[in-house]
Amino acid sequence: MNGQPRQSLARRLDSLASQWSNGDGGDTRIRRLDYQQAQGWALQVNAPDFSTLERLREALAQQGANVQADSAVLAPDGVSARLKITD
């Protein structure tokens, strides 16, 4: 792998993060973003509710990414989720 798909997806994630922080995501907070070559990106977020989390998943899919929710649990401050993102 030459790193190009990872870089392309990283740029799209950066663009989405900018858009999301400017109002689309409300009180959604990125807790962690990791990359592993064999598994892709892992995004851990806190969202106010499940519908906001679903909007984030849809926005990532619109950026051309495959997105799977590894876990999503109700927490005292909203929803805590881990998303797996691949190109």
N, C-alpha and C positions, 0 to 999 in steps of 0.2 A: 504494500500500500504506500502510495507516495505522499499521503497527508492531505491531498487536495479535497476529498470529500469531507474530512474532519474540519478543515479550514472553512469550507463553504458553509457547512452546518453551523459552525461557530459564528460566522458573520450573521447568519439568519437569526440565531439565538440572540446575538447582541442587538440586532435591529428590533426584535420582538421585545426584549427587555426594556429598551428605550421607550417604545410605544406603550408598553404595559405600565411603566413607572409614570407616564404622563397622563394617567387617568383610567385606562381600560381595566386595570387590575384591582382598583380600590385599595384595600388593606392587605393585598397579597404580598407575602415576604418570601424571598428566596433565601433558604437557609444554607443550601450547599449545592454546588454544581461540580460534578466529577466526570472525568473522561477516562475510559479504559478501551484500548484498541479493540479488544475482542468483544466488548459488550456495548460500546457506544457511550452516550451521555447518561448520567443519573442526576436528576434534578429533585431536590427535596424542598418543598414549599409549605408555607402555612397560608391558607386562604380563609376568608370569613365564612364561607359556606360551600356546599358541594356544587352549586350552580356556577360560582366563580371559578372553581377548579375545572369544571367542564369547559367553561369559556377559554381558559388557558390551554387546555388540551386541544380544543378546536383551533385556536390561533396557531399553535405549534404545527398542527396538521396542515393548516393553510400555508405554512412556510415550507411545506414539502417533507416534513419529518414524519416518521412512524413513531407514534406515541402510545405507550402502554402504561397503565397505572399498576405499579408493583404493589402499592398499598395506599389506602386512604382511610384514616380513622378520625372520628369525631374527638376533638380535644376541647379543653375548657375555653380556649381562645379561637375556636373555629375548627378547621379541618387541616390535619397534617397529612401530607401525601408525598409519595416518592414516585416519580415518573421516569420511565426508561425511554430514551429518545435515540433513534437511529435514523440514518439517512436512507 
